[in-house]
Amino acid sequence: RKEVEQDPGPFNVPEGATVAFNCTYSNSASQSFFWYRQDCRKEPKLLMSVYSSGNEDGRFTAQLNRASQYISLLIRDSKLSDSATYLCAAPGGQFYFGTGTSLTVIP
Amino acid sequence: NAGVTQTPKFQVLKTGQSMTLQCAQDMNHEYMSWYRQDPGMGLRLIHYSVGAGITDQGEVPNGYNVSRSTTEDFPLRLLSAAPSQTSVYFCASSYAGLAGGGDEQFFGPGTRLTVL
């Protein structure tokens, strides 16, 4: 089983829609979790950190469910500029990344 | 701060050639790592270092060597390039080690390597 697993998508949603991504992790000792955004042919950049139950930043909400060992990312009121690949990460001895979820927001 | 820098940005090698991908950070981060990213495979850890003089293998270390003589630099060496090493390589750094905790990783811009 992979340390971190994500649904690769792709997710194609209209502007203004709400979309959610889930990510499961296997190391129950992980204490912090991260969502990264990666644009085509660019490096990943941190979108949000999750250290406890959740975190909210504008249209973005990240939640952590330790019992079920998953983290989620909710994007409200999707914009065209949100089109990207979203990677989740869970440190645990090494820094493990999911394979990424592709999002395309359609006009 | 320049953050994490990588050179070169692009490289084409012939099978069997060797080369070194350079990575440097100016944030005084202890933890540095190398990833390769291939379509549909996500980021796979090649090698990592928790401090100067300490390195360890990640998920896909074969064909690559690393060293960490200073806090700032973490070069990745391809010993004898193979077409299977065609990929995008990212170097990353973070403030502290991991062991269940962890800090945000900062990534360099990447090196796009093609092996013919």
Backbone of each chain as ProteinMPNN parsed JSONL, in Angstrom:
{"seq_chain_A": "RKEVEQDPGPFNVPEGATVAFNCTYSNSASQSFFWYRQDCRKEPKLLMSVYSSGNEDGRFTAQLNRASQYISLLIRDSKLSDSATYLCAAPGGQFYFGTGTSLTVIP", "coords_chain_A": {"N_chain_A": [[0.86, -1.204, 0.0], [0.547, 2.236, -0.81], [2.093, 5.035, 0.826], [0.77, 7.479, 0.759], [-2.234, 8.219, -0.785], [-4.084, 9.348, -3.549], [-6.973, 10.294, -5.423], [-6.543, 10.426, -8.818], [-8.088, 11.868, -10.573], [-9.116, 13.034, -13.843], [-10.611, 16.076, -12.516], [-13.139, 17.926, -13.795], [-14.666, 20.904, -13.645], [-17.301, 23.384, -13.593], [-16.918, 26.966, -13.599], [-17.336, 28.536, -10.455], [-18.252, 26.345, -9.134], [-18.216, 23.976, -6.378], [-15.635, 21.921, -5.255], [-14.159, 18.905, -4.1], [-11.332, 17.209, -2.829], [-9.908, 14.142, -1.819], [-7.514, 12.529, 0.309], [-5.693, 9.809, 1.366], [-3.75, 8.498, 4.061], [-1.152, 6.365, 5.358], [0.515, 6.238, 7.574], [0.038, 6.39, 10.837], [1.36, 7.882, 12.671], [1.97, 10.327, 11.603], [1.93, 13.823, 11.963], [1.528, 16.248, 10.831], [0.221, 17.726, 7.889], [0.021, 18.437, 4.385], [-1.148, 20.43, 1.687], [-0.291, 20.889, -1.63], [0.031, 22.958, -4.517], [0.447, 22.491, -7.955], [1.417, 23.876, -10.892], [1.415, 23.457, -14.459], [4.44, 22.092, -15.516], [5.848, 23.375, -13.564], [7.306, 23.959, -10.27], [6.069, 22.324, -7.26], [4.045, 24.189, -4.978], [3.368, 25.354, -1.71], [0.058, 25.174, -0.598], [-1.732, 24.836, 1.59], [-1.381, 24.135, 5.087], [-2.015, 21.527, 7.45], [-2.527, 20.951, 10.712], [-4.09, 20.245, 12.852], [-7.449, 19.7, 13.347], [-8.396, 21.054, 11.138], [-8.155, 23.627, 8.58], [-8.655, 26.875, 7.277], [-8.659, 29.015, 4.484], [-9.692, 31.614, 2.977], [-11.288, 30.745, 0.059], [-10.578, 28.154, 0.312], [-10.551, 25.128, 2.11], [-9.087, 22.923, 4.316], [-9.288, 19.739, 5.743], [-8.81, 17.39, 8.399], [-9.041, 14.023, 9.187], [-8.345, 12.026, 11.596], [-9.117, 9.579, 12.619], [-10.038, 8.107, 10.45], [-7.908, 8.419, 8.862], [-7.512, 10.343, 6.718], [-7.13, 13.256, 4.666], [-8.698, 16.186, 3.452], [-9.417, 18.476, 0.787], [-11.204, 21.299, 0.158], [-12.557, 23.296, -2.306], [-14.167, 26.224, -2.8], [-16.461, 28.108, -4.886], [-15.121, 27.954, -7.477], [-12.45, 29.135, -9.499], [-11.159, 30.023, -12.755], [-8.443, 30.208, -12.561], [-7.823, 28.353, -10.651], [-7.255, 25.995, -11.839], [-5.131, 23.322, -11.937], [-2.712, 20.956, -10.661], [-3.201, 19.194, -7.691], [-1.453, 18.303, -4.875], [-1.173, 16.095, -2.151], [0.533, 15.775, 0.974], [2.278, 13.887, 3.417], [4.292, 13.826, 6.056], [6.457, 11.383, 7.475], [8.837, 10.04, 8.734], [9.976, 9.888, 6.141], [9.234, 12.243, 3.537], [6.253, 12.004, 2.182], [4.466, 12.069, -0.851], [1.299, 12.285, -2.492], [0.079, 11.14, -5.698], [-1.145, 13.2, -6.955], [-3.929, 15.269, -7.889], [-5.713, 16.178, -10.667], [-7.158, 19.216, -11.63], [-9.439, 20.934, -13.616], [-10.923, 23.919, -14.297], [-13.762, 24.979, -15.863], [-14.874, 27.452, -18.171]], "CA_chain_A": [[0.0, 0.0, 0.0], [1.309, 3.471, -0.833], [1.991, 5.837, 2.045], [-0.235, 8.521, 0.539], [-2.972, 7.917, -2.007], [-5.048, 10.349, -4.006], [-7.694, 10.067, -6.66], [-5.851, 11.274, -9.798], [-9.017, 12.632, -11.389], [-9.21, 14.492, -13.653], [-11.833, 16.736, -12.136], [-13.495, 19.042, -14.676], [-15.816, 21.534, -12.996], [-17.588, 24.732, -14.104], [-16.64, 28.098, -12.717], [-18.304, 28.744, -9.39], [-18.597, 25.083, -8.47], [-17.44, 23.522, -5.226], [-15.006, 20.636, -5.551], [-13.431, 18.371, -2.95], [-10.381, 16.13, -3.072], [-9.525, 13.391, -0.629], [-6.185, 11.943, 0.307], [-5.55, 8.915, 2.511], [-2.37, 8.249, 4.454], [-1.065, 5.101, 6.087], [1.31, 6.352, 8.786], [-0.786, 7.01, 11.872], [2.2, 8.77, 13.479], [2.089, 11.643, 10.951], [1.307, 14.847, 12.785], [1.21, 17.418, 10.024], [-0.141, 17.359, 6.526], [0.149, 19.598, 3.516], [-1.653, 20.444, 0.327], [0.507, 21.679, -2.544], [-0.504, 23.204, -5.842], [1.496, 22.448, -8.974], [1.034, 24.279, -12.241], [2.081, 22.663, -15.491], [5.864, 22.266, -15.72], [6.402, 24.211, -12.49], [7.508, 23.241, -9.019], [4.954, 22.402, -6.304], [4.087, 25.284, -3.998], [2.461, 25.079, -0.604], [-1.258, 25.807, -0.597], [-2.222, 24.876, 2.968], [-0.89, 23.166, 6.066], [-3.055, 21.041, 8.358], [-1.861, 20.403, 11.886], [-5.077, 19.702, 13.78], [-8.642, 19.189, 12.669], [-8.636, 21.681, 9.858], [-7.591, 24.949, 8.306], [-9.428, 27.553, 6.237], [-8.001, 30.204, 3.94], [-10.527, 32.118, 1.892], [-12.157, 29.746, -0.586], [-9.977, 26.835, 0.5], [-10.647, 24.522, 3.439], [-8.463, 21.615, 4.456], [-9.745, 19.054, 6.954], [-8.082, 16.187, 8.768], [-9.791, 13.015, 9.936], [-7.316, 11.1, 12.07], [-9.694, 8.245, 12.833], [-10.096, 7.42, 9.157], [-6.615, 8.689, 8.217], [-7.555, 11.044, 5.437], [-7.256, 14.703, 4.641], [-9.49, 16.639, 2.312], [-9.288, 19.866, 0.374], [-12.446, 21.804, -0.42], [-12.419, 24.578, -2.994], [-15.486, 26.815, -3.068], [-16.505, 29.169, -5.894], [-13.938, 27.689, -8.294], [-12.027, 30.118, -10.506], [-10.346, 29.459, -13.836], [-7.057, 30.182, -12.093], [-7.613, 27.214, -9.753], [-6.858, 24.845, -12.652], [-3.775, 22.918, -11.554], [-2.669, 19.657, -9.993], [-3.127, 19.381, -6.232], [-0.731, 17.193, -4.256], [-1.175, 16.058, -0.694], [1.788, 15.269, 1.514], [2.22, 13.454, 4.814], [5.602, 13.424, 6.562], [6.47, 10.259, 8.407], [10.154, 9.442, 8.465], [10.273, 10.566, 4.891], [8.153, 13.158, 3.16], [5.557, 11.286, 1.135], [3.483, 12.801, -1.634], [0.379, 11.574, -3.348], [0.374, 11.304, -7.122], [-1.726, 14.444, -7.427], [-5.27, 15.29, -8.474], [-5.787, 17.222, -11.695], [-8.394, 20.004, -11.653], [-9.643, 21.915, -14.675], [-12.132, 24.71, -14.114], [-14.233, 25.287, -17.217], [-15.676, 28.689, -18.204]], "C_chain_A": [[0.89, 1.247, 0.0], [1.076, 4.256, 0.455], [0.888, 6.884, 1.933], [-0.929, 8.23, -0.785], [-4.003, 9.0, -2.292], [-5.774, 9.841, -5.235], [-7.07, 10.98, -7.719], [-6.771, 12.156, -10.618], [-8.94, 12.18, -12.841], [-10.59, 14.942, -13.199], [-12.03, 17.917, -13.092], [-14.765, 19.665, -14.118], [-16.058, 22.91, -13.599], [-17.175, 25.778, -13.088], [-17.73, 28.245, -11.672], [-18.669, 27.486, -8.625], [-17.739, 24.88, -7.221], [-16.905, 22.133, -5.537], [-14.196, 20.201, -4.336], [-12.532, 17.227, -3.386], [-10.085, 15.437, -1.749], [-8.157, 12.765, -0.805], [-6.097, 11.055, 1.545], [-4.072, 8.686, 2.8], [-2.311, 7.022, 5.347], [-0.312, 5.202, 7.407], [0.528, 7.108, 9.857], [0.026, 7.957, 12.757], [2.366, 10.15, 12.851], [1.31, 12.676, 11.747], [0.91, 16.08, 11.99], [1.022, 16.972, 8.584], [-0.176, 18.628, 5.678], [-0.589, 19.367, 2.209], [-0.771, 21.395, -0.49], [-0.259, 21.854, -3.851], [0.668, 23.169, -6.806], [0.9, 22.819, -10.317], [1.907, 23.534, -13.24], [3.546, 23.067, -15.642], [6.513, 23.21, -14.697], [6.615, 23.356, -11.25], [6.27, 23.316, -8.136], [5.154, 23.564, -5.336], [3.019, 25.03, -2.949], [1.175, 25.874, -0.748], [-1.758, 25.959, 0.838], [-1.521, 23.827, 3.799], [-2.041, 22.752, 6.957], [-2.36, 20.38, 9.528], [-2.847, 19.812, 12.891], [-6.292, 19.279, 12.966], [-8.86, 19.822, 11.307], [-8.04, 23.062, 9.762], [-8.394, 25.567, 7.168], [-8.682, 28.792, 5.789], [-8.812, 30.664, 2.741], [-11.439, 31.039, 1.343], [-11.699, 28.315, -0.343], [-10.122, 26.378, 1.947], [-10.001, 23.146, 3.396], [-8.922, 21.002, 5.767], [-8.974, 17.76, 7.137], [-9.007, 15.273, 9.561], [-8.798, 11.936, 10.362], [-7.868, 9.687, 12.232], [-9.699, 7.431, 11.543], [-8.834, 7.63, 8.326], [-6.775, 9.238, 6.807], [-7.596, 12.541, 5.675], [-8.019, 15.093, 3.384], [-9.191, 18.096, 2.028], [-10.571, 20.258, -0.333], [-12.174, 23.151, -1.061], [-13.825, 25.073, -3.332], [-15.354, 27.871, -4.152], [-15.293, 29.076, -6.82], [-13.704, 28.778, -9.331], [-11.215, 29.401, -11.586], [-8.904, 29.288, -13.379], [-6.777, 29.051, -11.093], [-7.194, 25.968, -10.524], [-5.388, 24.531, -12.404], [-3.852, 21.467, -11.075], [-2.443, 19.901, -8.509], [-2.543, 18.11, -5.615], [-0.913, 17.246, -2.751], [0.121, 15.418, -0.229], [1.63, 14.961, 2.985], [3.61, 13.03, 5.236], [5.483, 12.249, 7.514], [7.757, 9.497, 8.225], [10.712, 10.015, 7.182], [9.064, 11.435, 4.554], [7.45, 12.545, 1.964], [4.509, 12.165, 0.465], [2.525, 11.839, -2.314], [0.727, 11.845, -4.803], [-0.257, 12.556, -7.705], [-3.1, 14.25, -8.044], [-5.356, 16.469, -9.432], [-7.156, 17.899, -11.682], [-8.376, 20.946, -12.839], [-10.962, 22.608, -14.416], [-12.526, 25.267, -15.479], [-15.09, 26.548, -17.201], [-17.165, 28.403, -18.353]], "O_chain_A": [[1.878, 1.302, 0.732], [0.022, 4.16, 1.084], [0.162, 7.141, 2.894], [-0.264, 8.016, -1.798], [-4.691, 9.49, -1.396], [-5.233, 9.041, -5.998], [-7.066, 12.198, -7.539], [-6.313, 13.083, -11.286], [-8.708, 10.992, -13.065], [-11.597, 14.284, -13.459], [-11.178, 18.801, -13.178], [-15.821, 19.032, -14.115], [-15.115, 23.546, -14.072], [-17.094, 25.516, -11.888], [-18.914, 28.095, -11.975], [-19.323, 27.555, -7.584], [-16.7, 25.513, -7.038], [-17.637, 21.272, -6.025], [-13.619, 21.03, -3.633], [-12.916, 16.388, -4.202], [-10.021, 16.075, -0.698], [-7.708, 12.508, -1.921], [-6.396, 11.503, 2.652], [-3.246, 8.683, 1.887], [-3.289, 6.675, 6.01], [-0.476, 4.345, 8.275], [0.38, 8.328, 9.782], [-0.547, 8.745, 13.509], [2.862, 11.062, 13.512], [0.173, 12.437, 12.155], [0.062, 16.862, 12.42], [1.591, 15.977, 8.136], [-0.374, 19.733, 6.183], [-0.645, 18.249, 1.697], [-0.535, 22.539, -0.101], [-1.078, 21.019, -4.235], [1.733, 23.725, -6.538], [-0.009, 22.155, -10.814], [2.989, 23.048, -12.908], [3.856, 24.237, -15.868], [7.584, 23.767, -14.939], [6.18, 22.207, -11.175], [5.495, 24.267, -8.242], [6.274, 23.876, -4.932], [1.922, 24.56, -3.25], [1.194, 27.081, -0.987], [-2.154, 27.045, 1.259], [-1.119, 22.775, 3.3], [-2.952, 23.544, 7.199], [-1.682, 19.366, 9.363], [-2.469, 18.963, 13.699], [-6.147, 18.559, 11.978], [-9.443, 19.202, 10.418], [-7.495, 23.597, 10.727], [-8.77, 24.883, 6.216], [-8.138, 29.532, 6.608], [-8.638, 30.164, 1.629], [-12.264, 30.482, 2.067], [-12.37, 27.369, -0.755], [-9.854, 27.131, 2.883], [-10.327, 22.315, 2.548], [-8.941, 21.679, 6.794], [-8.544, 17.124, 6.175], [-9.673, 15.712, 10.498], [-8.457, 11.047, 9.582], [-7.155, 8.71, 12.006], [-9.407, 6.236, 11.541], [-8.704, 7.09, 7.228], [-6.252, 8.686, 5.839], [-8.029, 13.022, 6.722], [-7.975, 14.39, 2.375], [-8.77, 18.848, 2.907], [-10.974, 19.623, -1.307], [-11.62, 24.047, -0.423], [-14.571, 24.417, -4.06], [-14.29, 28.463, -4.33], [-14.524, 30.031, -6.928], [-14.641, 29.275, -9.956], [-10.663, 28.324, -11.361], [-8.229, 28.335, -13.768], [-5.624, 28.818, -10.73], [-6.812, 24.972, -9.908], [-4.514, 25.367, -12.633], [-4.914, 20.845, -11.086], [-1.601, 20.711, -8.12], [-3.057, 17.007, -5.803], [-0.82, 18.313, -2.144], [0.729, 14.621, -0.944], [0.94, 15.675, 3.714], [4.075, 11.97, 4.818], [4.516, 12.142, 8.268], [7.768, 8.422, 7.625], [11.812, 10.567, 7.165], [8.021, 11.363, 5.203], [7.981, 12.56, 0.854], [3.772, 12.9, 1.122], [2.894, 10.72, -2.667], [1.576, 12.686, -5.099], [0.058, 12.939, -8.832], [-3.396, 13.214, -8.639], [-5.102, 17.612, -9.054], [-8.188, 17.229, -11.718], [-7.405, 21.675, -13.043], [-12.004, 21.959, -14.325], [-11.739, 25.931, -16.153], [-15.939, 26.709, -16.323], [-17.971, 29.332, -18.397]]}, "seq_chain_B": "NAGVTQTPKFQVLKTGQSMTLQCAQDMNHEYMSWYRQDPGMGLRLIHYSVGAGITDQGEVPNGYNVSRSTTEDFPLRLLSAAPSQTSVYFCASSYAGLAGGGDEQFFGPGTRLTVL", "coords_chain_B": {"N_chain_B": [[16.301, 36.407, 0.061], [17.269, 33.665, -2.007], [16.05, 31.25, -1.922], [15.451, 27.957, -2.922], [17.664, 26.815, -5.266], [18.323, 25.456, -8.478], [20.468, 23.923, -10.819], [21.451, 22.442, -13.94], [18.685, 24.017, -15.779], [17.686, 22.655, -17.935], [18.724, 19.641, -19.536], [20.37, 17.49, -21.781], [21.4, 14.243, -22.2], [23.555, 11.588, -23.301], [23.112, 8.05, -23.358], [24.84, 6.427, -20.792], [26.515, 8.523, -20.124], [27.698, 10.635, -17.456], [26.603, 12.919, -14.925], [26.139, 15.822, -12.823], [23.537, 17.122, -10.943], [22.852, 20.215, -9.643], [22.014, 21.597, -6.456], [21.033, 24.098, -4.256], [20.412, 25.833, -1.183], [19.466, 28.735, 0.671], [18.369, 29.074, 3.14], [19.109, 27.998, 5.499], [18.237, 25.42, 6.017], [17.874, 22.207, 7.46], [16.956, 19.802, 6.399], [17.068, 18.226, 3.296], [16.126, 17.173, 0.018], [15.776, 15.029, -2.862], [13.655, 14.604, -5.62], [12.083, 12.769, -8.231], [9.887, 13.339, -10.958], [7.499, 11.834, -12.818], [5.142, 11.372, -15.493], [1.961, 10.597, -14.216], [3.052, 9.341, -12.022], [3.584, 10.856, -9.853], [5.464, 12.523, -7.253], [8.485, 11.067, -6.564], [10.649, 9.985, -4.082], [14.131, 10.227, -4.156], [16.752, 10.466, -2.864], [17.566, 11.618, 0.432], [18.493, 14.035, 2.963], [19.21, 14.662, 6.33], [20.844, 16.451, 7.454], [24.101, 18.053, 7.329], [26.556, 15.832, 6.175], [25.004, 13.587, 6.463], [23.138, 11.248, 4.781], [20.481, 9.501, 3.106], [18.669, 6.78, 1.594], [15.867, 7.039, -0.587], [12.791, 6.206, -2.095], [13.426, 5.483, -4.751], [16.388, 4.983, -5.315], [18.338, 3.833, -6.973], [20.984, 4.135, -9.274], [21.674, 6.682, -8.722], [23.664, 9.017, -6.867], [24.36, 10.798, -3.834], [25.653, 13.514, -1.851], [26.372, 15.368, 1.126], [28.036, 17.796, 1.985], [27.946, 20.336, 2.996], [25.604, 22.471, 4.732], [24.196, 23.964, 2.899], [24.322, 22.864, 0.275], [23.342, 20.228, -1.937], [24.081, 18.064, -4.0], [23.098, 15.978, -6.775], [24.1, 13.055, -8.263], [24.237, 11.457, -11.357], [25.226, 8.369, -12.27], [25.672, 6.704, -14.54], [24.013, 7.486, -17.115], [20.707, 6.535, -18.079], [18.013, 5.862, -20.391], [15.687, 5.494, -18.875], [15.939, 7.276, -16.857], [15.126, 9.665, -17.748], [13.363, 12.453, -16.912], [11.713, 14.849, -14.727], [13.455, 16.576, -12.338], [13.295, 17.466, -8.989], [14.546, 19.421, -6.378], [14.274, 19.814, -2.866], [13.773, 21.542, 0.252], [13.538, 21.714, 3.84], [12.864, 23.052, 7.132], [13.204, 21.409, 9.409], [13.818, 18.053, 10.58], [11.84, 15.059, 10.195], [10.274, 12.573, 11.182], [7.563, 11.885, 11.782], [6.594, 14.361, 12.448], [6.957, 17.46, 10.849], [7.874, 19.961, 8.511], [6.924, 22.51, 6.177], [7.924, 21.882, 2.843], [10.15, 23.429, 0.645], [10.46, 23.967, -2.772], [12.808, 23.704, -5.467], [13.107, 25.066, -8.846], [13.301, 22.964, -10.618], [14.873, 20.487, -12.765], [14.938, 19.581, -16.054], [15.491, 16.638, -17.511], [16.694, 14.804, -20.211], [17.456, 11.684, -21.478], [19.119, 10.214, -24.022]], "CA_chain_B": [[16.691, 34.996, -0.07], [16.993, 33.057, -3.295], [15.277, 30.037, -1.709], [16.101, 26.744, -3.427], [18.058, 26.993, -6.656], [18.771, 24.241, -9.159], [21.075, 24.052, -12.138], [20.875, 23.317, -14.963], [17.231, 23.92, -15.933], [17.47, 21.628, -18.952], [19.931, 18.895, -19.87], [20.232, 16.307, -22.627], [22.545, 13.358, -22.059], [23.539, 10.33, -24.016], [23.195, 6.878, -22.488], [26.17, 6.129, -20.293], [27.175, 9.721, -19.618], [27.429, 10.977, -16.066], [26.484, 14.355, -14.68], [25.699, 16.222, -11.493], [22.516, 18.151, -10.815], [23.186, 21.026, -8.478], [20.914, 22.139, -5.655], [21.506, 24.905, -3.131], [19.392, 26.623, -0.492], [20.059, 29.752, 1.537], [17.437, 29.25, 4.252], [19.673, 27.274, 6.631], [17.405, 24.25, 6.275], [18.598, 20.975, 7.728], [16.46, 18.69, 5.589], [17.03, 18.424, 1.854], [15.726, 15.94, -0.65], [15.656, 14.99, -4.311], [12.533, 13.858, -6.151], [11.841, 12.76, -9.669], [8.459, 13.362, -11.251], [7.154, 11.285, -14.116], [3.692, 11.429, -15.703], [1.161, 9.577, -13.546], [3.777, 8.693, -10.913], [3.747, 11.767, -8.739], [6.828, 12.812, -6.806], [9.108, 9.913, -5.92], [11.845, 10.397, -3.362], [15.34, 9.529, -4.598], [17.611, 10.494, -1.684], [17.34, 12.756, 1.293], [19.526, 14.301, 3.96], [18.681, 15.352, 7.506], [21.849, 17.398, 7.895], [25.412, 17.9, 6.694], [27.228, 14.58, 6.448], [24.041, 12.494, 6.644], [22.235, 11.042, 3.652], [19.785, 8.211, 3.148], [17.966, 6.457, 0.365], [14.422, 7.134, -0.635], [12.027, 5.139, -2.758], [14.014, 5.089, -6.036], [17.758, 5.488, -5.26], [19.288, 3.164, -7.875], [21.515, 4.935, -10.374], [21.924, 8.049, -8.239], [24.429, 9.21, -5.634], [24.293, 12.14, -3.258], [26.531, 13.832, -0.732], [25.963, 16.604, 1.795], [29.213, 18.278, 2.704], [27.575, 21.586, 3.658], [24.164, 22.628, 4.926], [23.578, 24.655, 1.771], [24.373, 22.188, -1.019], [22.947, 18.814, -1.959], [24.126, 17.663, -5.406], [22.644, 14.636, -7.173], [24.941, 12.554, -9.352], [23.821, 10.319, -12.167], [26.492, 7.671, -12.468], [25.712, 6.261, -15.928], [22.631, 7.827, -17.457], [19.906, 5.588, -18.843], [16.76, 6.496, -20.832], [14.688, 5.425, -17.81], [16.153, 8.414, -15.955], [14.478, 10.841, -18.32], [12.381, 12.861, -15.917], [11.909, 16.16, -14.133], [14.044, 16.395, -11.01], [13.086, 18.579, -8.074], [15.209, 19.452, -5.087], [13.425, 20.49, -1.885], [14.37, 21.662, 1.578], [12.658, 22.164, 4.914], [13.62, 23.496, 8.297], [13.532, 20.394, 10.403], [13.601, 16.664, 10.207], [10.456, 14.654, 10.01], [9.926, 11.636, 12.251], [6.174, 12.007, 12.171], [6.221, 15.775, 12.369], [7.384, 17.901, 9.534], [7.676, 21.336, 8.108], [6.716, 22.739, 4.756], [9.068, 21.754, 1.957], [10.282, 24.435, -0.413], [10.993, 23.299, -3.942], [13.493, 24.425, -6.525], [12.333, 25.148, -10.096], [13.37, 21.708, -11.346], [15.761, 20.242, -13.897], [14.309, 18.674, -17.016], [16.569, 15.816, -18.044], [16.386, 13.825, -21.245], [18.569, 10.778, -21.76], [18.889, 9.597, -25.348]], "C_chain_B": [[16.344, 34.463, -1.45], [16.128, 31.816, -3.137], [16.075, 28.814, -2.137], [16.419, 26.97, -4.909], [18.577, 25.664, -7.204], [19.404, 24.614, -10.49], [21.513, 22.693, -12.639], [19.354, 23.225, -14.988], [16.865, 22.826, -16.927], [18.799, 20.933, -19.221], [19.564, 17.716, -20.751], [21.521, 15.518, -22.51], [22.411, 12.175, -23.007], [23.646, 9.185, -23.005], [24.649, 6.615, -22.095], [26.927, 7.337, -19.767], [26.828, 9.911, -18.143], [27.291, 12.494, -15.949], [26.006, 14.598, -13.256], [24.669, 17.322, -11.601], [22.788, 18.905, -9.514], [21.929, 21.527, -7.782], [21.53, 22.905, -4.49], [20.332, 25.646, -2.515], [20.071, 27.574, 0.485], [19.182, 30.045, 2.746], [17.907, 28.54, 5.518], [18.812, 26.057, 7.025], [18.266, 23.014, 6.487], [18.225, 19.864, 6.746], [16.449, 19.073, 4.117], [16.736, 17.1, 1.185], [15.697, 16.132, -2.154], [14.479, 14.099, -4.689], [12.659, 13.804, -7.673], [10.33, 12.688, -9.894], [8.238, 12.904, -12.677], [5.638, 11.296, -14.257], [2.979, 10.268, -15.007], [1.809, 8.94, -12.336], [3.93, 9.615, -9.714], [5.215, 12.025, -8.448], [7.374, 11.584, -6.081], [10.453, 10.332, -5.337], [13.037, 9.553, -3.795], [16.293, 9.357, -3.414], [17.219, 11.69, -0.838], [18.456, 12.873, 2.324], [18.921, 15.081, 5.116], [19.7, 16.323, 8.092], [23.171, 17.123, 7.199], [26.06, 16.597, 7.142], [26.32, 13.382, 6.574], [23.129, 12.406, 5.426], [21.578, 9.672, 3.791], [19.004, 8.031, 1.863], [16.468, 6.656, 0.524], [13.822, 5.942, -1.356], [12.732, 4.598, -4.008], [15.472, 5.538, -6.131], [18.714, 4.931, -6.317], [19.678, 4.049, -9.04], [21.878, 6.343, -9.988], [22.779, 8.02, -6.973], [24.238, 10.629, -5.138], [25.368, 12.27, -2.193], [26.042, 15.133, -0.128], [27.136, 17.085, 2.644], [28.936, 19.592, 3.432], [26.066, 21.604, 3.869], [23.474, 23.134, 3.659], [23.404, 23.8, 0.519], [24.045, 20.706, -0.918], [22.921, 18.35, -3.421], [23.669, 16.221, -5.619], [23.465, 14.201, -8.384], [24.298, 11.367, -10.032], [25.096, 9.624, -12.618], [26.691, 7.261, -13.917], [24.285, 6.378, -16.449], [21.982, 6.764, -18.341], [18.615, 6.28, -19.279], [15.676, 6.485, -19.77], [14.838, 6.566, -16.796], [15.681, 9.732, -16.556], [13.319, 11.236, -17.42], [12.581, 14.342, -15.59], [12.359, 15.937, -12.696], [13.848, 17.659, -10.186], [13.909, 18.363, -6.811], [14.305, 20.221, -4.133], [14.16, 20.572, -0.561], [13.303, 22.066, 2.577], [13.483, 22.357, 6.172], [14.091, 22.34, 9.164], [13.361, 19.006, 9.834], [12.154, 16.285, 10.413], [9.908, 13.79, 11.132], [8.495, 11.817, 12.734], [5.697, 13.427, 12.217], [6.566, 16.265, 10.988], [7.053, 19.332, 9.287], [7.455, 21.401, 6.612], [8.005, 22.534, 3.987], [9.0, 22.842, 0.892], [10.995, 23.773, -1.583], [11.797, 24.257, -4.82], [12.681, 24.353, -7.805], [12.405, 23.884, -10.948], [14.416, 21.702, -12.45], [15.083, 19.224, -14.79], [15.403, 17.943, -17.763], [16.027, 14.848, -19.078], [17.634, 13.001, -21.504], [18.251, 10.037, -23.062], [19.558, 8.25, -25.471]], "O_chain_B": [[15.282, 34.756, -1.998], [15.526, 31.364, -4.11], [17.236, 28.657, -1.759], [15.529, 27.282, -5.701], [19.183, 24.867, -6.488], [18.93, 25.506, -11.192], [21.916, 21.853, -11.834], [18.788, 22.406, -14.264], [15.846, 22.153, -16.771], [19.862, 21.549, -19.146], [18.574, 17.027, -20.506], [22.609, 16.061, -22.698], [21.318, 11.817, -23.447], [24.211, 9.353, -21.924], [25.551, 6.586, -22.933], [27.897, 7.176, -19.028], [25.811, 9.419, -17.654], [27.805, 13.245, -16.778], [25.53, 13.687, -12.578], [24.892, 18.333, -12.266], [22.933, 18.313, -8.444], [20.923, 21.838, -8.419], [22.44, 22.412, -3.823], [19.388, 26.035, -3.203], [21.116, 27.258, 1.053], [19.242, 31.136, 3.312], [17.174, 28.489, 6.505], [18.683, 25.72, 8.202], [19.256, 22.801, 5.787], [19.079, 19.087, 6.318], [15.898, 20.105, 3.734], [17.056, 16.037, 1.716], [15.605, 17.254, -2.652], [14.318, 12.998, -4.162], [13.259, 14.676, -8.301], [9.598, 12.063, -9.126], [8.731, 13.515, -13.624], [4.923, 11.237, -13.257], [3.344, 9.106, -15.186], [1.202, 8.093, -11.682], [4.371, 9.171, -8.654], [6.087, 11.778, -9.28], [6.79, 11.122, -5.101], [11.278, 10.948, -6.011], [12.97, 8.324, -3.804], [16.6, 8.234, -3.014], [16.621, 12.649, -1.326], [19.245, 11.951, 2.53], [18.198, 16.054, 4.902], [19.44, 16.949, 9.12], [23.341, 16.086, 6.558], [26.108, 16.293, 8.334], [26.799, 12.265, 6.773], [22.438, 13.364, 5.082], [22.07, 8.801, 4.509], [18.716, 8.988, 1.144], [15.893, 6.472, 1.596], [14.299, 4.814, -1.231], [12.653, 3.404, -4.298], [15.78, 6.401, -6.953], [19.787, 5.495, -6.535], [18.828, 4.638, -9.707], [22.338, 7.122, -10.823], [22.645, 7.135, -6.129], [23.987, 11.546, -5.919], [25.914, 11.282, -1.703], [25.371, 15.917, -0.799], [27.215, 16.82, 3.843], [29.633, 19.921, 4.393], [25.339, 20.831, 3.245], [22.328, 22.784, 3.379], [22.44, 23.987, -0.225], [24.414, 20.026, 0.04], [21.847, 18.255, -4.016], [23.837, 15.364, -4.751], [23.515, 14.896, -9.399], [23.873, 10.407, -9.389], [25.944, 10.23, -13.273], [27.775, 7.452, -14.468], [23.46, 5.487, -16.25], [22.616, 6.182, -19.22], [18.161, 7.201, -18.6], [14.825, 7.373, -19.755], [13.95, 6.786, -15.972], [15.821, 10.789, -15.941], [12.402, 10.446, -17.193], [13.49, 14.994, -16.104], [11.724, 15.204, -11.938], [14.183, 18.764, -10.614], [13.955, 17.265, -6.256], [13.642, 21.175, -4.54], [15.056, 19.775, -0.283], [12.297, 22.679, 2.22], [14.623, 21.904, 6.276], [15.242, 22.305, 9.598], [12.823, 18.822, 8.742], [11.334, 17.129, 10.773], [9.133, 14.276, 11.955], [8.238, 11.893, 13.935], [4.506, 13.683, 12.043], [6.462, 15.499, 10.031], [6.061, 19.855, 9.796], [7.764, 20.462, 5.879], [9.069, 22.966, 4.431], [7.946, 23.129, 0.325], [12.01, 23.101, -1.403], [11.504, 25.45, -4.902], [11.669, 23.653, -7.855], [11.645, 23.747, -11.907], [14.793, 22.741, -12.991], [14.702, 18.142, -14.344], [16.147, 18.535, -18.544], [15.03, 14.163, -18.849], [18.72, 13.538, -21.719], [17.246, 9.335, -23.171], [19.462, 7.606, -26.515]]}, "name": "protein", "num_of_chains": 2, "seq": "RKEVEQDPGPFNVPEGATVAFNCTYSNSASQSFFWYRQDCRKEPKLLMSVYSSGNEDGRFTAQLNRASQYISLLIRDSKLSDSATYLCAAPGGQFYFGTGTSLTVIPNAGVTQTPKFQVLKTGQSMTLQCAQDMNHEYMSWYRQDPGMGLRLIHYSVGAGITDQGEVPNGYNVSRSTTEDFPLRLLSAAPSQTSVYFCASSYAGLAGGGDEQFFGPGTRLTVL"}
